[in-house]
Amino acid sequence: MLKILHTADIHLDSPFSRLDPSKAEIRRNELRAAFTSMMTWVRVNNIDIVLIAGDLFDSEFVTRETVGIIVREFERCRAEVFIAAGNHDFISESSVYAKEGIFPENVHIFKSDALERISLDSLGVDVYGYSFNDAYMYENPFASKKVENPERLNLLVAHGDMRSADSKYCPVTKEDILSFGADYTALGHIHNAGEISSADGVYYAYSGCLEGRDFGETGVKGAILVEAEKNGGALTLSAKRIPFSKRRYECAELHVGGAESESEISEMIDSFISERGYGEETLLSLTLRGEVPPSLVINTDHLCRKRGLFFFELSDGTLPSKDASGLAADITVRGQFYRELLPMLESGSEEERRLAESALRYGLSALEGENIIDFEL
């Protein structure tokens, strides 16, 4: 039984531009560490083949430090490594993939945008693949093609997009995969992996990214372990996901309706974080929802502090409670202030409504003599 690890979309040397410089540098190092951990796992578990389905690097330009790390890790493992360049790390004349003498002999790089086959006769395996030679690829290189020898274990390394037939990132269909007939198709490009799929004895999957890089890539990330053998044309194959990510991005909403004060909301946030088990490994984007008193000013900057997370951002999506309409009959300056804002509060423009809701909160707080600005000493 052969052991195969399928990974993709690692994006080494990602800038992590949404974070402050110090945290961005930490995340770049953690991304390298996730790759190193994966390759250590490859060695310890005696993996035979590693399939990297595109975007090993975040761009065609790679730092010397990163190249040194991956070359060292490839040299230390006994596995045969197959790399298909993706739309981010496409092969150009200046690409590290195009340079001779950098990668060890156990690393095989598909350098053409046409389908290629590399045979491992000692293992009875044929590995097919292709690489992006530009940022875009409008046609699928393996469409209308079939494996040459169905009796062997056939693997396909394919960076492509199954979401759209009009994709400029190599459109791939389920029919293309089934018709080609590889026993396992290792897909890259989609960072949030779905199910490991199979039909007519053909298995295929996106591995997803190795480590989330922004709030569009939530949850625990990793790679896929495939165990397969073929005897007399009969395939035995199993596949499962292996987590490798150091941290995880999470997006969530918290209902704070009925809260009367910022301190109450703060307690609700603490409880939410504790119940979900989020800690130093988590980067959290949280949106507050629900109706709160119109005079309650929510200082998101203040509420973001000291939550025990690696990164925390908070958005105020609450609305003034319906009892604000009672202000319409208020004969004091509070009522007059509300009536002046009413056209904007009922506006069809979400931007105008949000502006009016904020003005109402701050205005009513000021009229009630509350301190609406938090000073940090």
Phi, psi and omega in degrees: 000121179277144176253125185234131174253127181249120177224166180189167171054047179281324174057049176302143184073025172298144183282337184049050189292344180284341181267162174291159188307320183292317179290326178298319179294321176300315182293323177298319179291324179292327177295317175298320181295324177296319177297315180298319178297319179297316181290329173296317177299321177301314180294312184297326184262011175053050178289137182273321186222135173245126178250120179248105190268054172096153176057045169299323178249158181282341178206178179287348179255129187231143178288152179299324180298316181294317177301317179300320181294312185290323178297317179300315182292322178293323180293329185279345183259153179272352184290151169276125186252129180241127184240127171248123180287143181257196183285339177274317183252037183305155185274114174241180179298329181268359182295146176298331179294334184275352183273141181273149172078013180267313186268146179291170187293338180278002179256125180244122183248123173283116188257351183255154173275003171261155183295133177237158176234132174239125184260136172249086187296327180295336180254352183069037186235139169246127179246123179254150177186176179202168179228153169289131172255006180205172180292341183233150174217115189266348180231148181276118184295338181256005176298137179066017176244164180223157177298148185281327182225094182297345181286336179274164172283119185250128180238144178234128177254113191223116172268113185195171188244112178271000186276335186213132177290344180256014183297144174268009178244054179062084179294129181232137177246162175300321180297322177301314183294314182293320181293321180297319171087016174295143180294323175220127176253115180268107185262148173226161175124322179268120188277332177262099188290145174260214182283156168278116191255157175208149176198137178054036178077011179248130180249144179204152182193153164271132177285338190076176181281161181282329183211127177299144182241347178200182186282003170270359183232069188274161174089180179284135183243163180180218184221181182240130173264124177246130173244123188212151170208157181224121180235119181059031180085354180269124185263133168241122185212137173226152182215141177209157182272141179240122180283139177226351188292144178279324180224170179223142173269141178222137173245135183207165175237144179234123179277118181242018181306134179092350178297139185258345184210164178293325179295325177294318177296322179299318178295322179294323177295316178301316180296319180299313181297319180293316181296324180279350180074023179284141180212212184297340180277357190253138168249115190243131170247111187244133177246128178276135179232164177112176180257132180232163179306140183299338181273355183279116177265122181259113180267097185295326178298318180293320183287343180283347188281145167055055180252002178075017180253158176293321179209139181216125173235143187231134178241139179265105177249021180282165179235151174297137182297155186299335181294356175297337181294340177295342178292341182298330181262001181287127184271358179275181180296335177298315180294318179298320179297317179298315183295328178292326181274346187306316179301323179285326179295331180259011183293153175283350180269122179298323179298316178296318180298315180298319179296317180293322179296319178294317179298320179297315181297308182295321181295314180294323177297318180295319180294334179269005175080018180274153177277113186264002179237130177265119178266135177258116183271000000 
